[in-house]
Amino acid sequence: MKSTTCFLLLSCVSTMLTRELPTTFQRCKQKDPNFEGCIVNAINGALRLMKNGLPEFGILPLDPLLVNSLSIEQGSSSPINLKQEFQNVKLNNLVNSTVTKFVVDLERFVIRAEAITPHMEFVGDYTMDGRVLLLPVTGRGFSNVTLRELGTTHELIGEPVKKKGETYMRINKYNVKFDNPKLMTVLFTNLFNGDKALGDAMNKVLNDNWQLMFNELQGAYEDTFGYIFRDITNKLFLKVPLNKIFLEE
């Protein structure tokens, strides 16, 4: 579950009319000798400011970050073969992430960042079918996946968009990579049509083998969250000119 970071700062607007960053956001000048350090501080400050959203920009609260639905499927050649469908998903605590590195290449329209999220929760309604370590598993109910000390790297690849004499940036690709968390815990209610004994046993298997489960599902989660974060990021970059995000003077 990919998580966190610069993408939250870069998510302020939902219409195409030109606007500036909120006045409460720290600004950074490109010619500042400590430009990258300034950007790191600015993003971390913006994350906290955006916890409850920005109504004036039409942005809903980012904690929790709401996702209508997700579909994740792992191939049949691995020890874990699961098809998971999630509805009414909430991502909790992303705004408590800390960006540790942020590098901007405005000539190539590439941004790279690193961050860490101390405690991220992924909760929502689920349906699941497949197998884990040769054990069949099926269920429909409530799920909670929690990741502790999750590190993430972010690569945003874009292109310039000219509009009324201003240059904007469209993000075409948002790559997210997870580092191994210190711990992942999961809870799936109503497994095996509500058989408590079987459900408790399967939840124990999943938690006892959390590292294997994380490794097997990591790529699917990275792809899914990269898509979500790209959509959020473009709501800012296609609204605010680059020279008003990264000040020229």
KEKOLVEX-184983 format. One record per residue: x, y, z negated of N, C-alpha, C, O in turn. Coordinates in steps of 0.05 Angstrom, whole numbers, padded with zeros to 5 digits, always signed. Layout:
<nodes>
XYZXYZXYZXYZ ...
</nodes>
This chain:
<nodes>
+00016-00023+00000+00000+00000+00000+00017+00024+00000+00030+00033-00019 +00016+00033+00020+00034+00054+00026+00025+00079+00014+00002+00088+00014 +00043+00089+00005+00034+00110-00009+00046+00136-00006+00066+00123+00000 +00052+00156-00006+00050+00181-00017+00068+00202-00011+00092+00198-00004 +00057+00227-00012+00079+00244-00006+00073+00268+00010+00053+00282+00007 +00093+00273+00028+00091+00297+00044+00065+00298+00059+00055+00320+00064 +00054+00276+00066+00029+00275+00081+00007+00290+00067-00011+00301+00079 +00007+00291+00040-00014+00304+00025-00011+00335+00027-00031+00348+00029 +00014+00345+00027+00017+00374+00031+00007+00381+00059-00005+00402+00063 +00012+00363+00078+00006+00369+00106-00022+00362+00113-00028+00351+00134 -00041+00368+00095-00069+00359+00100-00089+00380+00091-00107+00374+00076 -00086+00404+00100-00103+00425+00089-00127+00434+00105-00143+00448+00094 -00130+00426+00130-00150+00439+00146-00165+00420+00165-00155+00400+00173 -00190+00427+00170-00206+00408+00187-00217+00421+00212-00230+00407+00228 -00212+00446+00217-00221+00459+00242-00197+00468+00257-00175+00467+00248 -00202+00478+00282-00180+00485+00300-00174+00515+00299-00156+00524+00314 -00188+00531+00283-00182+00560+00282-00156+00564+00267-00150+00551+00247 -00140+00583+00277-00114+00588+00265-00117+00599+00236-00133+00617+00231 -00102+00587+00218-00102+00596+00190-00074+00593+00179-00056+00582+00192 -00070+00604+00155-00044+00602+00142-00047+00583+00118-00069+00577+00109 -00024+00575+00108-00024+00558+00084-00037+00574+00061-00035+00599+00061 -00049+00561+00042-00060+00575+00019-00038+00591+00005-00015+00583+00004 -00045+00614-00006-00026+00632-00018-00013+00619-00043+00008+00628-00052 -00026+00599-00054-00015+00585-00078+00008+00566-00071+00022+00557-00088 +00011+00561-00045+00032+00543-00036+00059+00558-00034+00059+00580-00024 +00080+00546-00043+00106+00557-00041+00115+00558-00012+00111+00538+00003 +00127+00580-00003+00137+00582+00025+00167+00578+00025+00181+00585+00006 +00177+00567+00047+00206+00563+00050+00215+00573+00077+00203+00568+00097 +00238+00588+00077+00249+00599+00101+00269+00579+00113+00286+00568+00099 +00267+00576+00139+00285+00558+00153+00315+00565+00149+00332+00547+00149 +00321+00591+00147+00349+00599+00144+00359+00598+00115+00382+00605+00110 +00341+00591+00097+00350+00588+00069+00371+00566+00067+00366+00544+00076 +00394+00571+00055+00414+00550+00052+00404+00525+00037+00414+00503+00041 +00384+00529+00020+00372+00507+00006+00344+00501+00016+00325+00495+00001 +00341+00503+00043+00315+00499+00056+00302+00472+00048+00279+00471+00041 +00318+00451+00050+00306+00424+00045+00298+00421+00016+00278+00409+00010 +00315+00432-00002+00307+00431-00030+00282+00447-00036+00265+00440-00052 +00280+00470-00022+00256+00487-00025+00231+00472-00016+00210+00473-00029 +00234+00458+00007+00211+00443+00018+00202+00421-00001+00179+00416-00006 +00222+00407-00013+00215+00386-00032+00199+00398-00055+00179+00386-00063 +00208+00420-00067+00193+00433-00089+00166+00442-00080+00146+00440-00095 +00164+00452-00055+00139+00463-00045+00118+00440-00042+00095+00443-00049 +00127+00417-00031+00109+00395-00027+00099+00384-00054+00076+00378-00058 +00118+00380-00072+00110+00369-00098+00090+00388-00113+00072+00378-00126 +00094+00414-00110+00075+00433-00121+00048+00431-00107+00027+00433-00120 +00049+00429-00081+00024+00427-00066+00008+00402-00072-00017+00403-00073 +00021+00380-00077+00007+00356-00084-00011+00360-00108-00034+00352-00108 +00000+00373-00129-00015+00377-00153-00038+00397-00148-00060+00393-00158 -00033+00417-00132-00054+00437-00126-00077+00425-00110-00099+00435-00112 -00071+00404-00095-00092+00393-00078-00107+00370-00091-00122+00356-00077 -00103+00365-00116-00116+00343-00129-00146+00344-00126-00159+00324-00120 -00157+00368-00129-00186+00371-00127-00195+00381-00099-00218+00389-00096 -00177+00380-00080-00184+00389-00054-00181+00419-00050-00174+00433-00069 -00187+00428-00026-00186+00456-00019-00212+00463-00005-00214+00462+00020 -00233+00470-00020-00260+00475-00008-00259+00496+00014-00274+00494+00034 -00242+00516+00011-00241+00537+00031-00230+00527+00058-00234+00540+00079 -00217+00505+00058-00207+00493+00082-00224+00468+00090-00217+00455+00110 -00244+00462+00075-00260+00439+00081-00247+00413+00074-00254+00392+00086 -00228+00413+00055-00214+00389+00047-00225+00378+00022-00228+00392+00002 -00233+00352+00023-00244+00339-00001-00221+00332-00020-00198+00333-00013 -00228+00325-00045-00207+00318-00065-00189+00296-00055-00197+00277-00041 -00163+00299-00061-00143+00279-00053-00138+00259-00075-00121+00241-00072 -00150+00263-00098-00148+00243-00120-00175+00239-00133-00183+00256-00150 -00189+00218-00125-00180+00197-00107-00183+00206-00077-00199+00223-00070 -00166+00193-00061-00168+00196-00032-00188+00174-00022-00183+00150-00026 -00209+00183-00009-00230+00164-00001-00226+00154+00027-00220+00170+00045 -00229+00128+00031-00226+00116+00057-00251+00098+00061-00257+00081+00044 -00266+00103+00082-00291+00089+00086-00287+00058+00089-00301+00043+00076 -00268+00050+00105-00264+00021+00109-00236+00015+00119-00223+00032+00131 -00227-00009+00113-00201-00019+00121-00204-00048+00129-00219-00063+00117 -00189-00056+00149-00189-00084+00157-00160-00093+00159-00144-00081+00174 -00153-00114+00144-00125-00123+00143-00125-00153+00147-00140-00168+00133 -00108-00163+00165-00107-00191+00171-00078-00200+00173-00062-00187+00187 -00071-00222+00160-00045-00233+00160-00045-00258+00177-00063-00274+00176 -00024-00262+00194-00023-00284+00213-00022-00312+00199-00017-00314+00175 -00027-00332+00215-00031-00359+00205-00004-00374+00200-00004-00396+00188 +00018-00363+00208+00044-00377+00205+00058-00372+00179+00079-00384+00174 +00046-00356+00161+00059-00349+00136+00045-00364+00113+00024-00376+00116 +00058-00365+00089+00046-00378+00066+00019-00365+00058+00003-00378+00045 +00016-00340+00065-00009-00326+00059-00024-00319+00085-00013-00305+00102 -00048-00329+00089-00064-00324+00112-00091-00313+00103-00108-00329+00096 -00094-00287+00104-00118-00275+00093-00129-00255+00113-00114-00240+00126 -00155-00255+00115-00169-00233+00128-00184-00218+00107-00201-00229+00093 -00178-00192+00104-00190-00176+00083-00204-00152+00095-00193-00138+00112 -00229-00148+00088-00245-00125+00096-00251-00109+00071-00262-00120+00051 -00245-00083+00071-00250-00066+00048-00269-00043+00056-00268-00032+00078 -00288-00037+00037-00307-00015+00041-00306+00003+00016-00299-00006-00006 -00312+00029+00021-00314+00048-00002-00288+00049-00018-00289+00047-00042 -00266+00051-00004-00240+00049-00017-00232+00076-00030-00238+00097-00019 -00220+00074-00053-00209+00098-00067-00179+00092-00072-00172+00072-00084 -00162+00111-00064-00134+00110-00070-00129+00130-00093-00132+00154-00089 -00123+00120-00116-00119+00136-00140-00090+00142-00145-00072+00125-00141 -00085+00166-00155-00059+00175-00165-00038+00182-00144-00014+00184-00150 -00046+00184-00119-00026+00191-00099-00014+00219-00103+00009+00224-00097 -00030+00237-00115-00020+00264-00119+00001+00266-00141+00014+00286-00145 +00004+00244-00156+00025+00243-00176+00052+00233-00164+00071+00228-00179 +00052+00229-00138+00077+00222-00125+00097+00244-00127+00090+00268-00130 +00122+00237-00124+00144+00257-00124+00160+00253-00099+00172+00231-00094 +00162+00274-00082+00179+00273-00059+00207+00278-00068+00213+00297-00082 +00225+00261-00059+00253+00263-00067+00271+00273-00045+00294+00282-00050 +00262+00270-00020+00278+00279+00003+00259+00287+00025+00238+00275+00030 +00267+00309+00039+00250+00318+00062+00268+00332+00082+00282+00351+00076 +00269+00321+00106+00287+00331+00127+00270+00338+00152+00254+00322+00161 +00273+00363+00162+00257+00372+00185+00276+00377+00208+00296+00391+00206 +00270+00365+00231+00284+00371+00256+00264+00384+00275+00250+00370+00290 +00262+00411+00274+00242+00425+00290+00247+00424+00319+00229+00428+00335 +00272+00420+00328+00278+00419+00356+00268+00393+00368+00259+00393+00392 +00268+00372+00353+00258+00346+00363+00230+00340+00353+00218+00319+00361 +00219+00357+00336+00192+00353+00324+00191+00326+00309+00173+00310+00313 +00210+00323+00291+00212+00299+00275+00215+00307+00245+00230+00326+00239 +00200+00294+00228+00202+00299+00199+00206+00272+00185+00193+00252+00192 +00225+00272+00167+00230+00247+00151+00229+00255+00121+00238+00276+00113 +00217+00237+00106+00214+00242+00077+00215+00216+00062+00210+00195+00072 +00223+00219+00036+00223+00196+00018+00208+00205-00007+00209+00228-00015 +00194+00186-00020+00178+00192-00043+00175+00168-00061+00181+00145-00053 +00166+00173-00085+00160+00151-00103+00134+00156-00118+00128+00179-00126 +00118+00136-00120+00092+00138-00134+00093+00120-00159+00095+00096-00156 +00092+00131-00182+00094+00115-00207+00072+00094-00210+00078+00072-00219 +00048+00101-00202+00025+00083-00208+00003+00089-00188-00011+00109-00190 +00000+00072-00168-00021+00075-00148-00041+00053-00150-00034+00030-00151 -00067+00061-00150-00088+00041-00150-00104+00042-00124-00109+00064-00113 -00110+00019-00114-00126+00016-00089-00150+00000-00097-00149-00024-00102 -00173+00013-00099-00197+00000-00109-00220+00003-00088-00221+00023-00074 -00237-00017-00087-00260-00016-00069-00274-00043-00067-00265-00063-00079 -00295-00044-00051-00309-00069-00046-00295-00085-00025-00284-00073-00006 -00294-00111-00028-00279-00127-00009-00295-00152+00000-00313-00161-00014 -00287-00162+00022-00293-00190+00030-00266-00202+00039-00250-00189+00051 -00262-00228+00033-00237-00240+00038-00241-00270+00045-00258-00283+00033 -00225-00279+00064-00227-00307+00071-00199-00316+00082-00186-00301+00097 -00190-00340+00074-00164-00350+00083-00153-00369+00064-00167-00385+00051 -00126-00368+00062-00112-00387+00043-00088-00373+00031-00077-00355+00043 -00080-00382+00008-00056-00373-00006-00041-00397-00016-00051-00412-00032 -00017-00402-00006-00001-00425-00014-00016-00451-00010-00017-00468-00028 -00030-00453+00013-00046-00477+00021-00072-00479+00006-00087-00498+00010 -00077-00460-00013-00102-00460-00028-00123-00443-00013-00118-00420-00008 -00147-00454-00007-00167-00438+00005-00177-00416-00014-00180-00421-00038 -00184-00393-00003-00195-00372-00020-00216-00356-00004-00212-00350+00020 -00238-00351-00017-00259-00335-00005-00273-00319-00027-00274-00328-00050 -00284-00296-00019-00298-00281-00039-00309-00255-00028-00302-00246-00006 -00326-00243-00044-00339-00217-00037-00345-00203-00064-00360-00214-00080 -00334-00180-00068-00339-00166-00093-00323-00141-00096-00319-00126-00076 -00313-00135-00120-00297-00111-00126-00267-00119-00127-00260-00141-00137 -00250-00102-00117-00221-00107-00118-00206-00084-00130-00214-00061-00128 -00184-00091-00143-00165-00070-00153-00137-00081-00148-00129-00102-00159 -00122-00066-00132-00094-00072-00127-00077-00049-00138-00081-00026-00129 -00059-00054-00157-00043-00033-00170-00014-00038-00164-00004-00060-00168 +00000-00017-00156+00028-00018-00150+00043+00001-00169+00035+00024-00173 +00064-00009-00181+00080+00007-00200+00107+00014-00188+00121-00003-00176 +00114+00040-00190+00140+00049-00180+00144+00042-00151+00164+00028-00144 +00126+00050-00134+00127+00044-00106+00142+00066-00091+00134+00090-00092 +00164+00059-00078+00179+00078-00062+00169+00077-00033+00162+00055-00023 +00168+00099-00020+00159+00101+00008+00178+00118+00024+00189+00138+00014 +00181+00112+00050+00194+00129+00069+00174+00136+00091+00158+00120+00098 +00176+00160+00100+00157+00171+00120+00172+00183+00143+00191+00198+00140 +00164+00175+00167+00175+00187+00192+00152+00197+00209+00136+00181+00218 +00152+00223+00214+00131+00235+00230+00143+00244+00256+00162+00260+00257 +00133+00234+00278+00143+00240+00305+00121+00255+00320+00099+00245+00323 +00128+00279+00329+00107+00296+00341+00115+00308+00367+00136+00301+00379 +00099+00326+00377+00104+00341+00401+00092+00369+00398+00074+00373+00383 +00104+00388+00413+00093+00416+00411+00067+00419+00425+00062+00407+00446 +00050+00436+00413+00025+00444+00426+00023+00474+00426+00025+00486+00405 +00021+00486+00449+00020+00515+00452-00010+00524+00452-00026+00513+00467 -00015+00544+00437-00042+00555+00436-00041+00585+00428-00032+00592+00407 -00051+00601+00447-00052+00630+00442-00025+00641+00433-00024+00658+00415 -00004+00632+00446+00023+00643+00440+00036+00631+00416+00058+00639+00409 +00023+00613+00402+00034+00600+00378+00041+00571+00384+00029+00558+00402 +00061+00561+00370+00069+00533+00373+00059+00517+00349+00065+00524+00326 +00045+00496+00355+00035+00478+00334+00049+00451+00338+00063+00447+00358 +00044+00432+00321+00057+00406+00323+00035+00384+00320+00021+00383+00300 +00033+00368+00340+00015+00345+00339+00031+00320+00332+00051+00314+00345 +00023+00306+00311+00036+00282+00302+00025+00259+00319+00002+00252+00317 +00042+00247+00335+00034+00224+00352+00039+00197+00337+00024+00178+00342 +00058+00197+00320+00065+00172+00306+00073+00179+00277+00089+00197+00273 +00061+00164+00259+00068+00167+00230+00076+00139+00220+00059+00122+00215 +00102+00135+00216+00112+00110+00207+00116+00111+00177+00129+00129+00166 +00105+00091+00163+00108+00089+00134+00121+00063+00127+00114+00042+00138 +00141+00063+00110+00154+00039+00101+00153+00038+00070+00158+00059+00057 +00147+00015+00059+00147+00011+00030+00173-00001+00021+00184-00019+00034 +00183+00008-00001+00204-00006-00016+00189-00025-00035+00166-00021-00042 +00203-00046-00044+00190-00064-00063+00182-00049-00089+00199-00036-00101 +00157-00051-00097+00149-00039-00122+00161-00056-00145+00170-00079-00141 +00161-00044-00169+00170-00060-00192+00150-00081-00200+00157-00102-00212 +00125-00076-00194+00104-00095-00201+00079-00090-00184+00073-00067-00178 +00065-00111-00176+00039-00109-00164+00020-00127-00179+00026-00150-00183 -00003-00116-00187-00023-00133-00200-00049-00130-00183-00055-00110-00171 -00064-00152-00182-00089-00153-00166-00112-00164-00183-00107-00181-00201 -00136-00156-00176-00160-00167-00188-00181-00168-00167-00188-00147-00156 -00191-00191-00161-00214-00195-00142-00236-00208-00157-00233-00231-00166 -00259-00194-00160-00281-00206-00174-00298-00223-00155-00297-00219-00131 -00313-00241-00167-00333-00257-00152-00320-00274-00130-00331-00279-00109 -00296-00284-00135-00284-00304-00117-00300-00330-00118-00312-00337-00139 -00300-00344-00096-00313-00371-00095-00342-00369-00104-00351-00386-00120 -00356-00349-00094-00385-00345-00100-00390-00343-00130-00411-00353-00140 -00372-00331-00144-00376-00326-00173-00368-00348-00191-00373-00346-00215 -00354-00368-00181-00344-00390-00199-00321-00378-00216-00299-00374-00206 -00327-00373-00242-00308-00358-00258-00282-00374-00262-00260-00362-00261 -00284-00400-00266-00259-00415-00270-00241-00415-00246-00217-00410-00248 -00253-00419-00222-00237-00418-00198-00227-00390-00192-00204-00386-00183 -00244-00370-00198-00236-00342-00193-00213-00334-00211-00194-00321-00201 -00215-00341-00236-00193-00334-00255-00167-00348-00247-00146-00336-00248 -00169-00373-00238-00146-00388-00230-00133-00375-00206-00108-00373-00204 -00149-00367-00186-00138-00355-00162-00125-00328-00168-00104-00322-00157 -00138-00312-00185-00126-00286-00192-00099-00290-00205-00081-00275-00201 -00097-00312-00221-00072-00318-00234-00050-00326-00214-00027-00317-00216 -00059-00342-00194-00040-00350-00173-00030-00325-00158-00006-00322-00152 -00048-00307-00151-00041-00283-00136-00022-00265-00152-00003-00255-00141 -00027-00262-00178-00010-00245-00195+00017-00259-00201+00037-00245-00202 +00017-00285-00204+00042-00299-00209+00060-00298-00184+00084-00300-00186 +00048-00296-00161+00063-00295-00135+00060-00268-00122+00059-00266-00097 +00059-00246-00138+00054-00220-00127+00076-00211-00107+00070-00198-00087 +00101-00219-00111+00122-00211-00093+00118-00223-00066+00122-00210-00045 +00111-00248-00065+00105-00261-00040+00082-00249-00026+00082-00243-00002 +00061-00243-00041+00037-00231-00029+00043-00203-00018+00035-00196+00004 +00059-00188-00033+00067-00161-00024+00083-00163+00002+00077-00148+00021 +00102-00181+00003+00119-00183+00027+00103-00191+00051+00108-00181+00073 +00084-00209+00047+00069-00219+00070+00049-00199+00081+00044-00198+00105 +00037-00182+00063+00017-00163+00072+00028-00135+00076+00014-00117+00085 +00054-00131+00070+00066-00105+00071+00063-00091+00099+00054-00068+00101 +00069-00106+00120+00068-00095+00147+00040-00086+00154+00036-00065+00166 +00020-00102+00147-00008-00095+00153-00016-00070+00139-00030-00052+00150 -00009-00067+00113-00015-00043+00098-00001-00019+00109-00012+00003+00110 +00024-00022+00117+00040+00000+00128+00027+00011+00153+00024+00035+00157 +00019-00007+00171+00005+00002+00196-00021+00017+00190-00026+00037+00202 -00036+00006+00171-00062+00018+00165-00059+00045+00152-00073+00064+00160 -00041+00048+00133-00038+00074+00120-00023+00094+00138-00028+00118+00135 -00006+00085+00156+00006+00103+00175-00015+00117+00192-00013+00141+00197 -00035+00102+00200-00057+00113+00215-00073+00133+00199-00080+00155+00209 -00079+00127+00174-00094+00145+00157-00078+00171+00152-00090+00193+00154 -00053+00169+00146-00036+00192+00140-00032+00210+00165-00031+00234+00163 -00030+00197+00188-00028+00213+00213-00052+00231+00217-00050+00254+00224 -00075+00219+00212-00100+00234+00216-00101+00258+00196-00109+00280+00204 -00094+00253+00171-00094+00275+00152-00074+00296+00159-00080+00320+00158 -00050+00288+00167-00029+00307+00173-00036+00325+00196-00031+00349+00196 -00048+00314+00217-00055+00330+00240-00076+00351+00234-00078+00371+00249 -00091+00347+00213-00111+00368+00206-00098+00394+00197-00110+00415+00199 -00073+00392+00188-00058+00416+00182-00042+00426+00205-00044+00449+00213 -00027+00408+00218-00008+00417+00238-00022+00428+00263-00011+00445+00277 -00046+00419+00269-00061+00430+00292-00077+00454+00284-00091+00465+00301 -00074+00463+00260-00088+00487+00250-00070+00510+00243-00076+00533+00248 -00047+00504+00231-00028+00524+00222-00003+00523+00240+00009+00502+00242 +00004+00546+00252+00028+00546+00269+00053+00538+00253+00055+00543+00229 +00072+00526+00267+00096+00517+00254+00111+00539+00239+00122+00534+00217 +00111+00563+00251+00127+00584+00238+00113+00596+00214+00123+00614+00200 +00088+00586+00208+00075+00594+00183+00076+00571+00163+00068+00575+00140 +00086+00548+00172+00091+00526+00153+00120+00526+00144+00126+00525+00120 +00138+00529+00164+00166+00532+00159+00174+00559+00169+00178+00564+00193 +00176+00578+00150+00180+00606+00157+00206+00611+00172+00227+00601+00165 +00204+00628+00193+00228+00635+00209+00243+00658+00195+00268+00659+00197 +00229+00675+00182+00242+00698+00168+00232+00700+00139+00240+00717+00124 
</nodes>
